[in-house]
Amino acid sequence: MIKLTENLQWKRSTRCTSGTCVEIATVGGTYLVRDAKDPDGAVLHVGAAGWAAFLSAVKAGEFGI
């Protein structure tokens, strides 16, 4: 289990110019994702395979962004 009280290094994309971004941290093989506007809110835990699939989908333009 990941303790979110650990000193995590949250990162935000350099392309994020507004407050509507997500932040990412890693612990072992788990990727943590949170809303930059609500750092004390919910945190999504994603495994390495899920994260790789998500990145591939973004790069392929599957989200229309």
PDBQT receptor file of N, H, CA, C and O in Angstrom, charges set to zero:
ATOM      1  N   MET A   1       0.840  -1.178   0.000  1.00  0.00    +0.000 N 
ATOM      2  CA  MET A   1       0.000   0.000   0.000  1.00  0.00    +0.000 C 
ATOM      3  C   MET A   1       0.887   1.244   0.000  1.00  0.00    +0.000 C 
ATOM      4  O   MET A   1       1.909   1.285   0.685  1.00  0.00    +0.000 OA
ATOM      5  N   ILE A   2       0.501   2.230  -0.753  1.00  0.00    +0.000 N 
ATOM      6  H   ILE A   2      -0.329   2.196  -1.310  1.00  0.00    +0.000 HD
ATOM      7  CA  ILE A   2       1.255   3.478  -0.857  1.00  0.00    +0.000 C 
ATOM      8  C   ILE A   2       0.710   4.475   0.152  1.00  0.00    +0.000 C 
ATOM      9  O   ILE A   2      -0.493   4.733   0.204  1.00  0.00    +0.000 OA
ATOM     10  N   LYS A   3       1.600   5.025   0.943  1.00  0.00    +0.000 N 
ATOM     11  H   LYS A   3       2.576   4.815   0.901  1.00  0.00    +0.000 HD
ATOM     12  CA  LYS A   3       1.202   6.054   1.891  1.00  0.00    +0.000 C 
ATOM     13  C   LYS A   3       1.393   7.405   1.226  1.00  0.00    +0.000 C 
ATOM     14  O   LYS A   3       2.511   7.766   0.859  1.00  0.00    +0.000 OA
ATOM     15  N   LEU A   4       0.317   8.146   1.069  1.00  0.00    +0.000 N 
ATOM     16  H   LEU A   4      -0.592   7.852   1.367  1.00  0.00    +0.000 HD
ATOM     17  CA  LEU A   4       0.411   9.439   0.402  1.00  0.00    +0.000 C 
ATOM     18  C   LEU A   4       1.039  10.497   1.289  1.00  0.00    +0.000 C 
ATOM     19  O   LEU A   4       1.186  11.645   0.872  1.00  0.00    +0.000 OA
ATOM     20  N   THR A   5       1.412  10.127   2.511  1.00  0.00    +0.000 N 
ATOM     21  H   THR A   5       1.292   9.194   2.850  1.00  0.00    +0.000 HD
ATOM     22  CA  THR A   5       2.125  11.059   3.370  1.00  0.00    +0.000 C 
ATOM     23  C   THR A   5       3.620  11.036   3.063  1.00  0.00    +0.000 C 
ATOM     24  O   THR A   5       4.382  11.847   3.589  1.00  0.00    +0.000 OA
ATOM     25  N   GLU A   6       4.033  10.097   2.204  1.00  0.00    +0.000 N 
ATOM     26  H   GLU A   6       3.414   9.438   1.777  1.00  0.00    +0.000 HD
ATOM     27  CA  GLU A   6       5.438  10.038   1.799  1.00  0.00    +0.000 C 
ATOM     28  C   GLU A   6       5.794  11.320   1.053  1.00  0.00    +0.000 C 
ATOM     29  O   GLU A   6       4.916  12.000   0.522  1.00  0.00    +0.000 OA
ATOM     30  N   ASN A   7       7.059  11.642   1.015  1.00  0.00    +0.000 N 
ATOM     31  H   ASN A   7       7.773  11.090   1.446  1.00  0.00    +0.000 HD
ATOM     32  CA  ASN A   7       7.523  12.830   0.299  1.00  0.00    +0.000 C 
ATOM     33  C   ASN A   7       7.561  12.520  -1.200  1.00  0.00    +0.000 C 
ATOM     34  O   ASN A   7       8.602  12.146  -1.740  1.00  0.00    +0.000 OA
ATOM     35  N   LEU A   8       6.420  12.681  -1.857  1.00  0.00    +0.000 N 
ATOM     36  H   LEU A   8       5.574  12.985  -1.417  1.00  0.00    +0.000 HD
ATOM     37  CA  LEU A   8       6.317  12.370  -3.275  1.00  0.00    +0.000 C 
ATOM     38  C   LEU A   8       6.732  13.572  -4.112  1.00  0.00    +0.000 C 
ATOM     39  O   LEU A   8       6.496  14.718  -3.732  1.00  0.00    +0.000 OA
ATOM     40  N   GLN A   9       7.345  13.300  -5.244  1.00  0.00    +0.000 N 
ATOM     41  H   GLN A   9       7.537  12.369  -5.553  1.00  0.00    +0.000 HD
ATOM     42  CA  GLN A   9       7.745  14.342  -6.186  1.00  0.00    +0.000 C 
ATOM     43  C   GLN A   9       6.680  14.453  -7.264  1.00  0.00    +0.000 C 
ATOM     44  O   GLN A   9       6.747  13.754  -8.275  1.00  0.00    +0.000 OA
ATOM     45  N   TRP A  10       5.699  15.324  -7.060  1.00  0.00    +0.000 N 
ATOM     46  H   TRP A  10       5.646  15.892  -6.238  1.00  0.00    +0.000 HD
ATOM     47  CA  TRP A  10       4.636  15.518  -8.040  1.00  0.00    +0.000 C 
ATOM     48  C   TRP A  10       5.150  16.371  -9.183  1.00  0.00    +0.000 C 
ATOM     49  O   TRP A  10       5.832  17.374  -8.969  1.00  0.00    +0.000 OA
ATOM     50  N   LYS A  11       4.817  15.960 -10.402  1.00  0.00    +0.000 N 
ATOM     51  H   LYS A  11       4.263  15.145 -10.575  1.00  0.00    +0.000 HD
ATOM     52  CA  LYS A  11       5.262  16.684 -11.602  1.00  0.00    +0.000 C 
ATOM     53  C   LYS A  11       4.054  17.071 -12.435  1.00  0.00    +0.000 C 
ATOM     54  O   LYS A  11       3.050  16.360 -12.477  1.00  0.00    +0.000 OA
ATOM     55  N   ARG A  12       4.172  18.212 -13.094  1.00  0.00    +0.000 N 
ATOM     56  H   ARG A  12       4.987  18.790 -13.060  1.00  0.00    +0.000 HD
ATOM     57  CA  ARG A  12       3.130  18.717 -13.981  1.00  0.00    +0.000 C 
ATOM     58  C   ARG A  12       3.781  18.996 -15.328  1.00  0.00    +0.000 C 
ATOM     59  O   ARG A  12       4.941  19.404 -15.387  1.00  0.00    +0.000 OA
ATOM     60  N   SER A  13       3.056  18.784 -16.387  1.00  0.00    +0.000 N 
ATOM     61  H   SER A  13       2.114  18.453 -16.340  1.00  0.00    +0.000 HD
ATOM     62  CA  SER A  13       3.576  19.024 -17.723  1.00  0.00    +0.000 C 
ATOM     63  C   SER A  13       4.021  20.474 -17.883  1.00  0.00    +0.000 C 
ATOM     64  O   SER A  13       3.385  21.388 -17.357  1.00  0.00    +0.000 OA
ATOM     65  N   THR A  14       5.099  20.675 -18.599  1.00  0.00    +0.000 N 
ATOM     66  H   THR A  14       5.616  19.933 -19.026  1.00  0.00    +0.000 HD
ATOM     67  CA  THR A  14       5.542  22.045 -18.898  1.00  0.00    +0.000 C 
ATOM     68  C   THR A  14       4.582  22.732 -19.854  1.00  0.00    +0.000 C 
ATOM     69  O   THR A  14       4.620  23.954 -20.001  1.00  0.00    +0.000 OA
ATOM     70  N   ARG A  15       3.715  21.954 -20.509  1.00  0.00    +0.000 N 
ATOM     71  H   ARG A  15       3.684  20.961 -20.390  1.00  0.00    +0.000 HD
ATOM     72  CA  ARG A  15       2.711  22.517 -21.413  1.00  0.00    +0.000 C 
ATOM     73  C   ARG A  15       1.472  23.008 -20.653  1.00  0.00    +0.000 C 
ATOM     74  O   ARG A  15       0.579  23.614 -21.246  1.00  0.00    +0.000 OA
ATOM     75  N   CYS A  16       1.422  22.753 -19.381  1.00  0.00    +0.000 N 
ATOM     76  H   CYS A  16       2.148  22.261 -18.900  1.00  0.00    +0.000 HD
ATOM     77  CA  CYS A  16       0.283  23.168 -18.574  1.00  0.00    +0.000 C 
ATOM     78  C   CYS A  16       0.429  24.652 -18.264  1.00  0.00    +0.000 C 
ATOM     79  O   CYS A  16       1.300  25.054 -17.494  1.00  0.00    +0.000 OA
ATOM     80  N   THR A  17      -0.417  25.444 -18.861  1.00  0.00    +0.000 N 
ATOM     81  H   THR A  17      -1.125  25.118 -19.487  1.00  0.00    +0.000 HD
ATOM     82  CA  THR A  17      -0.362  26.891 -18.644  1.00  0.00    +0.000 C 
ATOM     83  C   THR A  17      -1.586  27.389 -17.890  1.00  0.00    +0.000 C 
ATOM     84  O   THR A  17      -1.730  28.589 -17.655  1.00  0.00    +0.000 OA
ATOM     85  N   SER A  18      -2.462  26.473 -17.512  1.00  0.00    +0.000 N 
ATOM     86  H   SER A  18      -2.345  25.498 -17.703  1.00  0.00    +0.000 HD
ATOM     87  CA  SER A  18      -3.645  26.843 -16.742  1.00  0.00    +0.000 C 
ATOM     88  C   SER A  18      -3.690  25.971 -15.491  1.00  0.00    +0.000 C 
ATOM     89  O   SER A  18      -2.814  25.132 -15.281  1.00  0.00    +0.000 OA
ATOM     90  N   GLY A  19      -4.677  26.165 -14.690  1.00  0.00    +0.000 N 
ATOM     91  H   GLY A  19      -5.389  26.846 -14.861  1.00  0.00    +0.000 HD
ATOM     92  CA  GLY A  19      -4.807  25.350 -13.491  1.00  0.00    +0.000 C 
ATOM     93  C   GLY A  19      -5.551  24.060 -13.722  1.00  0.00    +0.000 C 
ATOM     94  O   GLY A  19      -5.796  23.313 -12.774  1.00  0.00    +0.000 OA
ATOM     95  N   THR A  20      -5.921  23.774 -14.965  1.00  0.00    +0.000 N 
ATOM     96  H   THR A  20      -5.722  24.381 -15.735  1.00  0.00    +0.000 HD
ATOM     97  CA  THR A  20      -6.710  22.578 -15.263  1.00  0.00    +0.000 C 
ATOM     98  C   THR A  20      -5.830  21.444 -15.765  1.00  0.00    +0.000 C 
ATOM     99  O   THR A  20      -6.012  20.941 -16.874  1.00  0.00    +0.000 OA
ATOM    100  N   CYS A  21      -4.894  21.059 -14.948  1.00  0.00    +0.000 N 
ATOM    101  H   CYS A  21      -4.747  21.467 -14.047  1.00  0.00    +0.000 HD
ATOM    102  CA  CYS A  21      -3.930  20.025 -15.320  1.00  0.00    +0.000 C 
ATOM    103  C   CYS A  21      -3.928  18.914 -14.286  1.00  0.00    +0.000 C 
ATOM    104  O   CYS A  21      -4.507  19.048 -13.208  1.00  0.00    +0.000 OA
ATOM    105  N   VAL A  22      -3.281  17.838 -14.623  1.00  0.00    +0.000 N 
ATOM    106  H   VAL A  22      -2.811  17.729 -15.498  1.00  0.00    +0.000 HD
ATOM    107  CA  VAL A  22      -3.061  16.774 -13.654  1.00  0.00    +0.000 C 
ATOM    108  C   VAL A  22      -1.584  16.755 -13.282  1.00  0.00    +0.000 C 
ATOM    109  O   VAL A  22      -0.732  17.256 -14.016  1.00  0.00    +0.000 OA
ATOM    110  N   GLU A  23      -1.309  16.172 -12.141  1.00  0.00    +0.000 N 
ATOM    111  H   GLU A  23      -2.001  15.765 -11.545  1.00  0.00    +0.000 HD
ATOM    112  CA  GLU A  23       0.067  15.996 -11.684  1.00  0.00    +0.000 C 
ATOM    113  C   GLU A  23       0.317  14.505 -11.525  1.00  0.00    +0.000 C 
ATOM    114  O   GLU A  23      -0.590  13.738 -11.204  1.00  0.00    +0.000 OA
ATOM    115  N   ILE A  24       1.555  14.112 -11.755  1.00  0.00    +0.000 N 
ATOM    116  H   ILE A  24       2.292  14.735 -12.016  1.00  0.00    +0.000 HD
ATOM    117  CA  ILE A  24       1.950  12.712 -11.733  1.00  0.00    +0.000 C 
ATOM    118  C   ILE A  24       3.091  12.522 -10.733  1.00  0.00    +0.000 C 
ATOM    119  O   ILE A  24       3.995  13.352 -10.636  1.00  0.00    +0.000 OA
ATOM    120  N   ALA A  25       3.032  11.423  -9.998  1.00  0.00    +0.000 N 
ATOM    121  H   ALA A  25       2.297  10.749 -10.076  1.00  0.00    +0.000 HD
ATOM    122  CA  ALA A  25       4.140  10.998  -9.141  1.00  0.00    +0.000 C 
ATOM    123  C   ALA A  25       4.296   9.494  -9.358  1.00  0.00    +0.000 C 
ATOM    124  O   ALA A  25       3.347   8.817  -9.754  1.00  0.00    +0.000 OA
ATOM    125  N   THR A  26       5.484   8.980  -9.100  1.00  0.00    +0.000 N 
ATOM    126  H   THR A  26       6.255   9.529  -8.779  1.00  0.00    +0.000 HD
ATOM    127  CA  THR A  26       5.700   7.540  -9.228  1.00  0.00    +0.000 C 
ATOM    128  C   THR A  26       6.245   6.978  -7.921  1.00  0.00    +0.000 C 
ATOM    129  O   THR A  26       7.036   7.612  -7.223  1.00  0.00    +0.000 OA
ATOM    130  N   VAL A  27       5.796   5.772  -7.621  1.00  0.00    +0.000 N 
ATOM    131  H   VAL A  27       5.153   5.257  -8.188  1.00  0.00    +0.000 HD
ATOM    132  CA  VAL A  27       6.300   5.019  -6.474  1.00  0.00    +0.000 C 
ATOM    133  C   VAL A  27       6.457   3.593  -6.965  1.00  0.00    +0.000 C 
ATOM    134  O   VAL A  27       5.473   2.909  -7.248  1.00  0.00    +0.000 OA
ATOM    135  N   GLY A  28       7.698   3.152  -7.063  1.00  0.00    +0.000 N 
ATOM    136  H   GLY A  28       8.497   3.708  -6.833  1.00  0.00    +0.000 HD
ATOM    137  CA  GLY A  28       7.933   1.821  -7.601  1.00  0.00    +0.000 C 
ATOM    138  C   GLY A  28       7.391   1.744  -9.023  1.00  0.00    +0.000 C 
ATOM    139  O   GLY A  28       7.747   2.574  -9.859  1.00  0.00    +0.000 OA
ATOM    140  N   GLY A  29       6.546   0.775  -9.311  1.00  0.00    +0.000 N 
ATOM    141  H   GLY A  29       6.256   0.101  -8.631  1.00  0.00    +0.000 HD
ATOM    142  CA  GLY A  29       5.956   0.627 -10.629  1.00  0.00    +0.000 C 
ATOM    143  C   GLY A  29       4.553   1.201 -10.725  1.00  0.00    +0.000 C 
ATOM    144  O   GLY A  29       3.825   0.912 -11.674  1.00  0.00    +0.000 OA
ATOM    145  N   THR A  30       4.170   2.017  -9.744  1.00  0.00    +0.000 N 
ATOM    146  H   THR A  30       4.762   2.252  -8.973  1.00  0.00    +0.000 HD
ATOM    147  CA  THR A  30       2.833   2.601  -9.731  1.00  0.00    +0.000 C 
ATOM    148  C   THR A  30       2.898   4.083 -10.045  1.00  0.00    +0.000 C 
ATOM    149  O   THR A  30       3.747   4.806  -9.523  1.00  0.00    +0.000 OA
ATOM    150  N   TYR A  31       1.996   4.526 -10.900  1.00  0.00    +0.000 N 
ATOM    151  H   TYR A  31       1.306   3.939 -11.324  1.00  0.00    +0.000 HD
ATOM    152  CA  TYR A  31       1.888   5.942 -11.243  1.00  0.00    +0.000 C 
ATOM    153  C   TYR A  31       0.688   6.516 -10.498  1.00  0.00    +0.000 C 
ATOM    154  O   TYR A  31      -0.397   5.935 -10.511  1.00  0.00    +0.000 OA
ATOM    155  N   LEU A  32       0.889   7.641  -9.861  1.00  0.00    +0.000 N 
ATOM    156  H   LEU A  32       1.770   8.113  -9.851  1.00  0.00    +0.000 HD
ATOM    157  CA  LEU A  32      -0.173   8.318  -9.125  1.00  0.00    +0.000 C 
ATOM    158  C   LEU A  32      -0.565   9.560  -9.909  1.00  0.00    +0.000 C 
ATOM    159  O   LEU A  32       0.296  10.297 -10.390  1.00  0.00    +0.000 OA
ATOM    160  N   VAL A  33      -1.856   9.789 -10.034  1.00  0.00    +0.000 N 
ATOM    161  H   VAL A  33      -2.556   9.191  -9.643  1.00  0.00    +0.000 HD
ATOM    162  CA  VAL A  33      -2.363  10.910 -10.817  1.00  0.00    +0.000 C 
ATOM    163  C   VAL A  33      -3.350  11.676  -9.939  1.00  0.00    +0.000 C 
ATOM    164  O   VAL A  33      -4.228  11.081  -9.316  1.00  0.00    +0.000 OA
ATOM    165  N   ARG A  34      -3.197  13.008  -9.895  1.00  0.00    +0.000 N 
ATOM    166  H   ARG A  34      -2.484  13.491 -10.401  1.00  0.00    +0.000 HD
ATOM    167  CA  ARG A  34      -4.130  13.829  -9.124  1.00  0.00    +0.000 C 
ATOM    168  C   ARG A  34      -4.440  15.112  -9.871  1.00  0.00    +0.000 C 
ATOM    169  O   ARG A  34      -3.709  15.511 -10.778  1.00  0.00    +0.000 OA
ATOM    170  N   ASP A  35      -5.519  15.744  -9.485  1.00  0.00    +0.000 N 
ATOM    171  H   ASP A  35      -6.113  15.419  -8.749  1.00  0.00    +0.000 HD
ATOM    172  CA  ASP A  35      -5.942  17.020 -10.045  1.00  0.00    +0.000 C 
ATOM    173  C   ASP A  35      -5.073  18.119  -9.439  1.00  0.00    +0.000 C 
ATOM    174  O   ASP A  35      -4.996  18.242  -8.216  1.00  0.00    +0.000 OA
ATOM    175  N   ALA A  36      -4.426  18.908 -10.271  1.00  0.00    +0.000 N 
ATOM    176  H   ALA A  36      -4.489  18.809 -11.264  1.00  0.00    +0.000 HD
ATOM    177  CA  ALA A  36      -3.539  19.962  -9.779  1.00  0.00    +0.000 C 
ATOM    178  C   ALA A  36      -4.297  21.006  -8.964  1.00  0.00    +0.000 C 
ATOM    179  O   ALA A  36      -3.722  21.638  -8.078  1.00  0.00    +0.000 OA
ATOM    180  N   LYS A  37      -5.591  21.191  -9.260  1.00  0.00    +0.000 N 
ATOM    181  H   LYS A  37      -6.058  20.677  -9.980  1.00  0.00    +0.000 HD
ATOM    182  CA  LYS A  37      -6.386  22.174  -8.524  1.00  0.00    +0.000 C 
ATOM    183  C   LYS A  37      -6.780  21.675  -7.144  1.00  0.00    +0.000 C 
ATOM    184  O   LYS A  37      -7.152  22.471  -6.282  1.00  0.00    +0.000 OA
ATOM    185  N   ASP A  38      -6.705  20.365  -6.921  1.00  0.00    +0.000 N 
ATOM    186  H   ASP A  38      -6.403  19.718  -7.621  1.00  0.00    +0.000 HD
ATOM    187  CA  ASP A  38      -7.141  19.766  -5.662  1.00  0.00    +0.000 C 
ATOM    188  C   ASP A  38      -6.102  18.768  -5.165  1.00  0.00    +0.000 C 
ATOM    189  O   ASP A  38      -6.360  17.564  -5.168  1.00  0.00    +0.000 OA
ATOM    190  N   PRO A  39      -4.938  19.241  -4.741  1.00  0.00    +0.000 N 
ATOM    191  CA  PRO A  39      -3.856  18.325  -4.360  1.00  0.00    +0.000 C 
ATOM    192  C   PRO A  39      -4.183  17.438  -3.154  1.00  0.00    +0.000 C 
ATOM    193  O   PRO A  39      -3.510  16.430  -2.935  1.00  0.00    +0.000 OA
ATOM    194  N   ASP A  40      -5.193  17.793  -2.378  1.00  0.00    +0.000 N 
ATOM    195  H   ASP A  40      -5.740  18.611  -2.556  1.00  0.00    +0.000 HD
ATOM    196  CA  ASP A  40      -5.582  16.960  -1.240  1.00  0.00    +0.000 C 
ATOM    197  C   ASP A  40      -6.752  16.040  -1.580  1.00  0.00    +0.000 C 
ATOM    198  O   ASP A  40      -7.256  15.324  -0.715  1.00  0.00    +0.000 OA
ATOM    199  N   GLY A  41      -7.177  16.061  -2.830  1.00  0.00    +0.000 N 
ATOM    200  H   GLY A  41      -6.767  16.642  -3.533  1.00  0.00    +0.000 HD
ATOM    201  CA  GLY A  41      -8.303  15.242  -3.263  1.00  0.00    +0.000 C 
ATOM    202  C   GLY A  41      -7.897  13.825  -3.614  1.00  0.00    +0.000 C 
ATOM    203  O   GLY A  41      -6.851  13.333  -3.192  1.00  0.00    +0.000 OA
ATOM    204  N   ALA A  42      -8.739  13.190  -4.388  1.00  0.00    +0.000 N 
ATOM    205  H   ALA A  42      -9.589  13.590  -4.731  1.00  0.00    +0.000 HD
ATOM    206  CA  ALA A  42      -8.544  11.785  -4.767  1.00  0.00    +0.000 C 
ATOM    207  C   ALA A  42      -7.283  11.607  -5.609  1.00  0.00    +0.000 C 
ATOM    208  O   ALA A  42      -6.886  12.498  -6.359  1.00  0.00    +0.000 OA
ATOM    209  N   VAL A  43      -6.666  10.441  -5.468  1.00  0.00    +0.000 N 
ATOM    210  H   VAL A  43      -6.989   9.717  -4.858  1.00  0.00    +0.000 HD
ATOM    211  CA  VAL A  43      -5.471  10.088  -6.236  1.00  0.00    +0.000 C 
ATOM    212  C   VAL A  43      -5.739   8.772  -6.948  1.00  0.00    +0.000 C 
ATOM    213  O   VAL A  43      -6.121   7.782  -6.324  1.00  0.00    +0.000 OA
ATOM    214  N   LEU A  44      -5.536   8.771  -8.251  1.00  0.00    +0.000 N 
ATOM    215  H   LEU A  44      -5.226   9.575  -8.758  1.00  0.00    +0.000 HD
ATOM    216  CA  LEU A  44      -5.704   7.576  -9.067  1.00  0.00    +0.000 C 
ATOM    217  C   LEU A  44      -4.390   6.808  -9.091  1.00  0.00    +0.000 C 
ATOM    218  O   LEU A  44      -3.337   7.392  -9.347  1.00  0.00    +0.000 OA
ATOM    219  N   HIS A  45      -4.440   5.507  -8.826  1.00  0.00    +0.000 N 
ATOM    220  H   HIS A  45      -5.295   5.033  -8.618  1.00  0.00    +0.000 HD
ATOM    221  CA  HIS A  45      -3.255   4.637  -8.854  1.00  0.00    +0.000 C 
ATOM    222  C   HIS A  45      -3.319   3.824 -10.136  1.00  0.00    +0.000 C 
ATOM    223  O   HIS A  45      -4.317   3.148 -10.385  1.00  0.00    +0.000 OA
ATOM    224  N   VAL A  46      -2.271   3.878 -10.957  1.00  0.00    +0.000 N 
ATOM    225  H   VAL A  46      -1.461   4.427 -10.755  1.00  0.00    +0.000 HD
ATOM    226  CA  VAL A  46      -2.242   3.182 -12.243  1.00  0.00    +0.000 C 
ATOM    227  C   VAL A  46      -0.958   2.366 -12.331  1.00  0.00    +0.000 C 
ATOM    228  O   VAL A  46       0.123   2.873 -12.032  1.00  0.00    +0.000 OA
ATOM    229  N   GLY A  47      -1.071   1.119 -12.735  1.00  0.00    +0.000 N 
ATOM    230  H   GLY A  47      -1.950   0.707 -12.978  1.00  0.00    +0.000 HD
ATOM    231  CA  GLY A  47       0.099   0.270 -12.918  1.00  0.00    +0.000 C 
ATOM    232  C   GLY A  47       0.877   0.672 -14.162  1.00  0.00    +0.000 C 
ATOM    233  O   GLY A  47       0.395   1.454 -14.982  1.00  0.00    +0.000 OA
ATOM    234  N   ALA A  48       2.084   0.130 -14.296  1.00  0.00    +0.000 N 
ATOM    235  H   ALA A  48       2.475  -0.506 -13.630  1.00  0.00    +0.000 HD
ATOM    236  CA  ALA A  48       2.965   0.490 -15.411  1.00  0.00    +0.000 C 
ATOM    237  C   ALA A  48       2.335   0.169 -16.769  1.00  0.00    +0.000 C 
ATOM    238  O   ALA A  48       2.444   0.967 -17.700  1.00  0.00    +0.000 OA
ATOM    239  N   ALA A  49       1.684  -0.978 -16.892  1.00  0.00    +0.000 N 
ATOM    240  H   ALA A  49       1.595  -1.626 -16.136  1.00  0.00    +0.000 HD
ATOM    241  CA  ALA A  49       1.071  -1.345 -18.176  1.00  0.00    +0.000 C 
ATOM    242  C   ALA A  49      -0.087  -0.409 -18.521  1.00  0.00    +0.000 C 
ATOM    243  O   ALA A  49      -0.240  -0.006 -19.674  1.00  0.00    +0.000 OA
ATOM    244  N   GLY A  50      -0.893  -0.067 -17.533  1.00  0.00    +0.000 N 
ATOM    245  H   GLY A  50      -0.769  -0.394 -16.596  1.00  0.00    +0.000 HD
ATOM    246  CA  GLY A  50      -1.996   0.868 -17.758  1.00  0.00    +0.000 C 
ATOM    247  C   GLY A  50      -1.505   2.249 -18.140  1.00  0.00    +0.000 C 
ATOM    248  O   GLY A  50      -2.086   2.906 -19.003  1.00  0.00    +0.000 OA
ATOM    249  N   TRP A  51      -0.433   2.691 -17.495  1.00  0.00    +0.000 N 
ATOM    250  H   TRP A  51       0.039   2.157 -16.793  1.00  0.00    +0.000 HD
ATOM    251  CA  TRP A  51       0.138   4.004 -17.801  1.00  0.00    +0.000 C 
ATOM    252  C   TRP A  51       0.685   4.025 -19.226  1.00  0.00    +0.000 C 
ATOM    253  O   TRP A  51       0.475   4.990 -19.960  1.00  0.00    +0.000 OA
ATOM    254  N   ALA A  52       1.380   2.970 -19.611  1.00  0.00    +0.000 N 
ATOM    255  H   ALA A  52       1.550   2.186 -19.015  1.00  0.00    +0.000 HD
ATOM    256  CA  ALA A  52       1.928   2.890 -20.976  1.00  0.00    +0.000 C 
ATOM    257  C   ALA A  52       0.805   2.901 -22.006  1.00  0.00    +0.000 C 
ATOM    258  O   ALA A  52       0.929   3.547 -23.046  1.00  0.00    +0.000 OA
ATOM    259  N   ALA A  53      -0.289   2.193 -21.729  1.00  0.00    +0.000 N 
ATOM    260  H   ALA A  53      -0.389   1.668 -20.884  1.00  0.00    +0.000 HD
ATOM    261  CA  ALA A  53      -1.422   2.177 -22.650  1.00  0.00    +0.000 C 
ATOM    262  C   ALA A  53      -2.064   3.562 -22.746  1.00  0.00    +0.000 C 
ATOM    263  O   ALA A  53      -2.442   3.998 -23.833  1.00  0.00    +0.000 OA
ATOM    264  N   PHE A  54      -2.186   4.243 -21.626  1.00  0.00    +0.000 N 
ATOM    265  H   PHE A  54      -1.879   3.889 -20.742  1.00  0.00    +0.000 HD
ATOM    266  CA  PHE A  54      -2.742   5.596 -21.619  1.00  0.00    +0.000 C 
ATOM    267  C   PHE A  54      -1.879   6.540 -22.455  1.00  0.00    +0.000 C 
ATOM    268  O   PHE A  54      -2.405   7.287 -23.279  1.00  0.00    +0.000 OA
ATOM    269  N   LEU A  55      -0.568   6.515 -22.254  1.00  0.00    +0.000 N 
ATOM    270  H   LEU A  55      -0.140   5.908 -21.584  1.00  0.00    +0.000 HD
ATOM    271  CA  LEU A  55       0.327   7.387 -23.014  1.00  0.00    +0.000 C 
ATOM    272  C   LEU A  55       0.256   7.090 -24.508  1.00  0.00    +0.000 C 
ATOM    273  O   LEU A  55       0.256   8.010 -25.326  1.00  0.00    +0.000 OA
ATOM    274  N   SER A  56       0.195   5.818 -24.865  1.00  0.00    +0.000 N 
ATOM    275  H   SER A  56       0.194   5.070 -24.201  1.00  0.00    +0.000 HD
ATOM    276  CA  SER A  56       0.073   5.453 -26.283  1.00  0.00    +0.000 C 
ATOM    277  C   SER A  56      -1.207   6.011 -26.883  1.00  0.00    +0.000 C 
ATOM    278  O   SER A  56      -1.204   6.501 -28.013  1.00  0.00    +0.000 OA
ATOM    279  N   ALA A  57      -2.297   5.940 -26.137  1.00  0.00    +0.000 N 
ATOM    280  H   ALA A  57      -2.299   5.542 -25.219  1.00  0.00    +0.000 HD
ATOM    281  CA  ALA A  57      -3.580   6.448 -26.614  1.00  0.00    +0.000 C 
ATOM    282  C   ALA A  57      -3.537   7.966 -26.793  1.00  0.00    +0.000 C 
ATOM    283  O   ALA A  57      -4.074   8.498 -27.765  1.00  0.00    +0.000 OA
ATOM    284  N   VAL A  58      -2.897   8.654 -25.852  1.00  0.00    +0.000 N 
ATOM    285  H   VAL A  58      -2.461   8.221 -25.063  1.00  0.00    +0.000 HD
ATOM    286  CA  VAL A  58      -2.767  10.130 -25.971  1.00  0.00    +0.000 C 
ATOM    287  C   VAL A  58      -1.967  10.478 -27.213  1.00  0.00    +0.000 C 
ATOM    288  O   VAL A  58      -2.369  11.340 -27.995  1.00  0.00    +0.000 OA
ATOM    289  N   LYS A  59      -0.837   9.810 -27.397  1.00  0.00    +0.000 N 
ATOM    290  H   LYS A  59      -0.511   9.110 -26.762  1.00  0.00    +0.000 HD
ATOM    291  CA  LYS A  59       0.020  10.086 -28.548  1.00  0.00    +0.000 C 
ATOM    292  C   LYS A  59      -0.669   9.775 -29.864  1.00  0.00    +0.000 C 
ATOM    293  O   LYS A  59      -0.384  10.406 -30.883  1.00  0.00    +0.000 OA
ATOM    294  N   ALA A  60      -1.578   8.801 -29.848  1.00  0.00    +0.000 N 
ATOM    295  H   ALA A  60      -1.809   8.288 -29.021  1.00  0.00    +0.000 HD
ATOM    296  CA  ALA A  60      -2.303   8.414 -31.058  1.00  0.00    +0.000 C 
ATOM    297  C   ALA A  60      -3.499   9.333 -31.318  1.00  0.00    +0.000 C 
ATOM    298  O   ALA A  60      -4.188   9.193 -32.329  1.00  0.00    +0.000 OA
ATOM    299  N   GLY A  61      -3.737  10.262 -30.410  1.00  0.00    +0.000 N 
ATOM    300  H   GLY A  61      -3.178  10.376 -29.590  1.00  0.00    +0.000 HD
ATOM    301  CA  GLY A  61      -4.834  11.221 -30.599  1.00  0.00    +0.000 C 
ATOM    302  C   GLY A  61      -6.213  10.674 -30.280  1.00  0.00    +0.000 C 
ATOM    303  O   GLY A  61      -7.217  11.211 -30.750  1.00  0.00    +0.000 OA
ATOM    304  N   GLU A  62      -6.273   9.620 -29.493  1.00  0.00    +0.000 N 
ATOM    305  H   GLU A  62      -5.457   9.185 -29.111  1.00  0.00    +0.000 HD
ATOM    306  CA  GLU A  62      -7.545   8.968 -29.199  1.00  0.00    +0.000 C 
ATOM    307  C   GLU A  62      -8.465   9.795 -28.307  1.00  0.00    +0.000 C 
ATOM    308  O   GLU A  62      -9.642   9.460 -28.168  1.00  0.00    +0.000 OA
ATOM    309  N   PHE A  63      -7.964  10.857 -27.707  1.00  0.00    +0.000 N 
ATOM    310  H   PHE A  63      -7.008  11.129 -27.820  1.00  0.00    +0.000 HD
ATOM    311  CA  PHE A  63      -8.778  11.664 -26.806  1.00  0.00    +0.000 C 
ATOM    312  C   PHE A  63      -9.172  12.999 -27.423  1.00  0.00    +0.000 C 
ATOM    313  O   PHE A  63      -9.812  13.820 -26.765  1.00  0.00    +0.000 OA
ATOM    314  N   GLY A  64      -8.802  13.222 -28.660  1.00  0.00    +0.000 N 
ATOM    315  H   GLY A  64      -8.282  12.556 -29.195  1.00  0.00    +0.000 HD
ATOM    316  CA  GLY A  64      -9.192  14.439 -29.355  1.00  0.00    +0.000 C 
ATOM    317  C   GLY A  64      -8.581  15.721 -28.788  1.00  0.00    +0.000 C 
ATOM    318  O   GLY A  64      -9.160  16.801 -28.906  1.00  0.00    +0.000 OA
ATOM    319  N   ILE A  65      -7.412  15.587 -28.175  1.00  0.00    +0.000 N 
ATOM    320  H   ILE A  65      -6.942  14.709 -28.080  1.00  0.00    +0.000 HD
ATOM    321  CA  ILE A  65      -6.746  16.780 -27.636  1.00  0.00    +0.000 C 
ATOM    322  C   ILE A  65      -5.481  17.080 -28.400  1.00  0.00    +0.000 C 
ATOM    323  O   ILE A  65      -4.786  18.048 -28.089  1.00  0.00    +0.000 OA
TER     324      ILE A  65
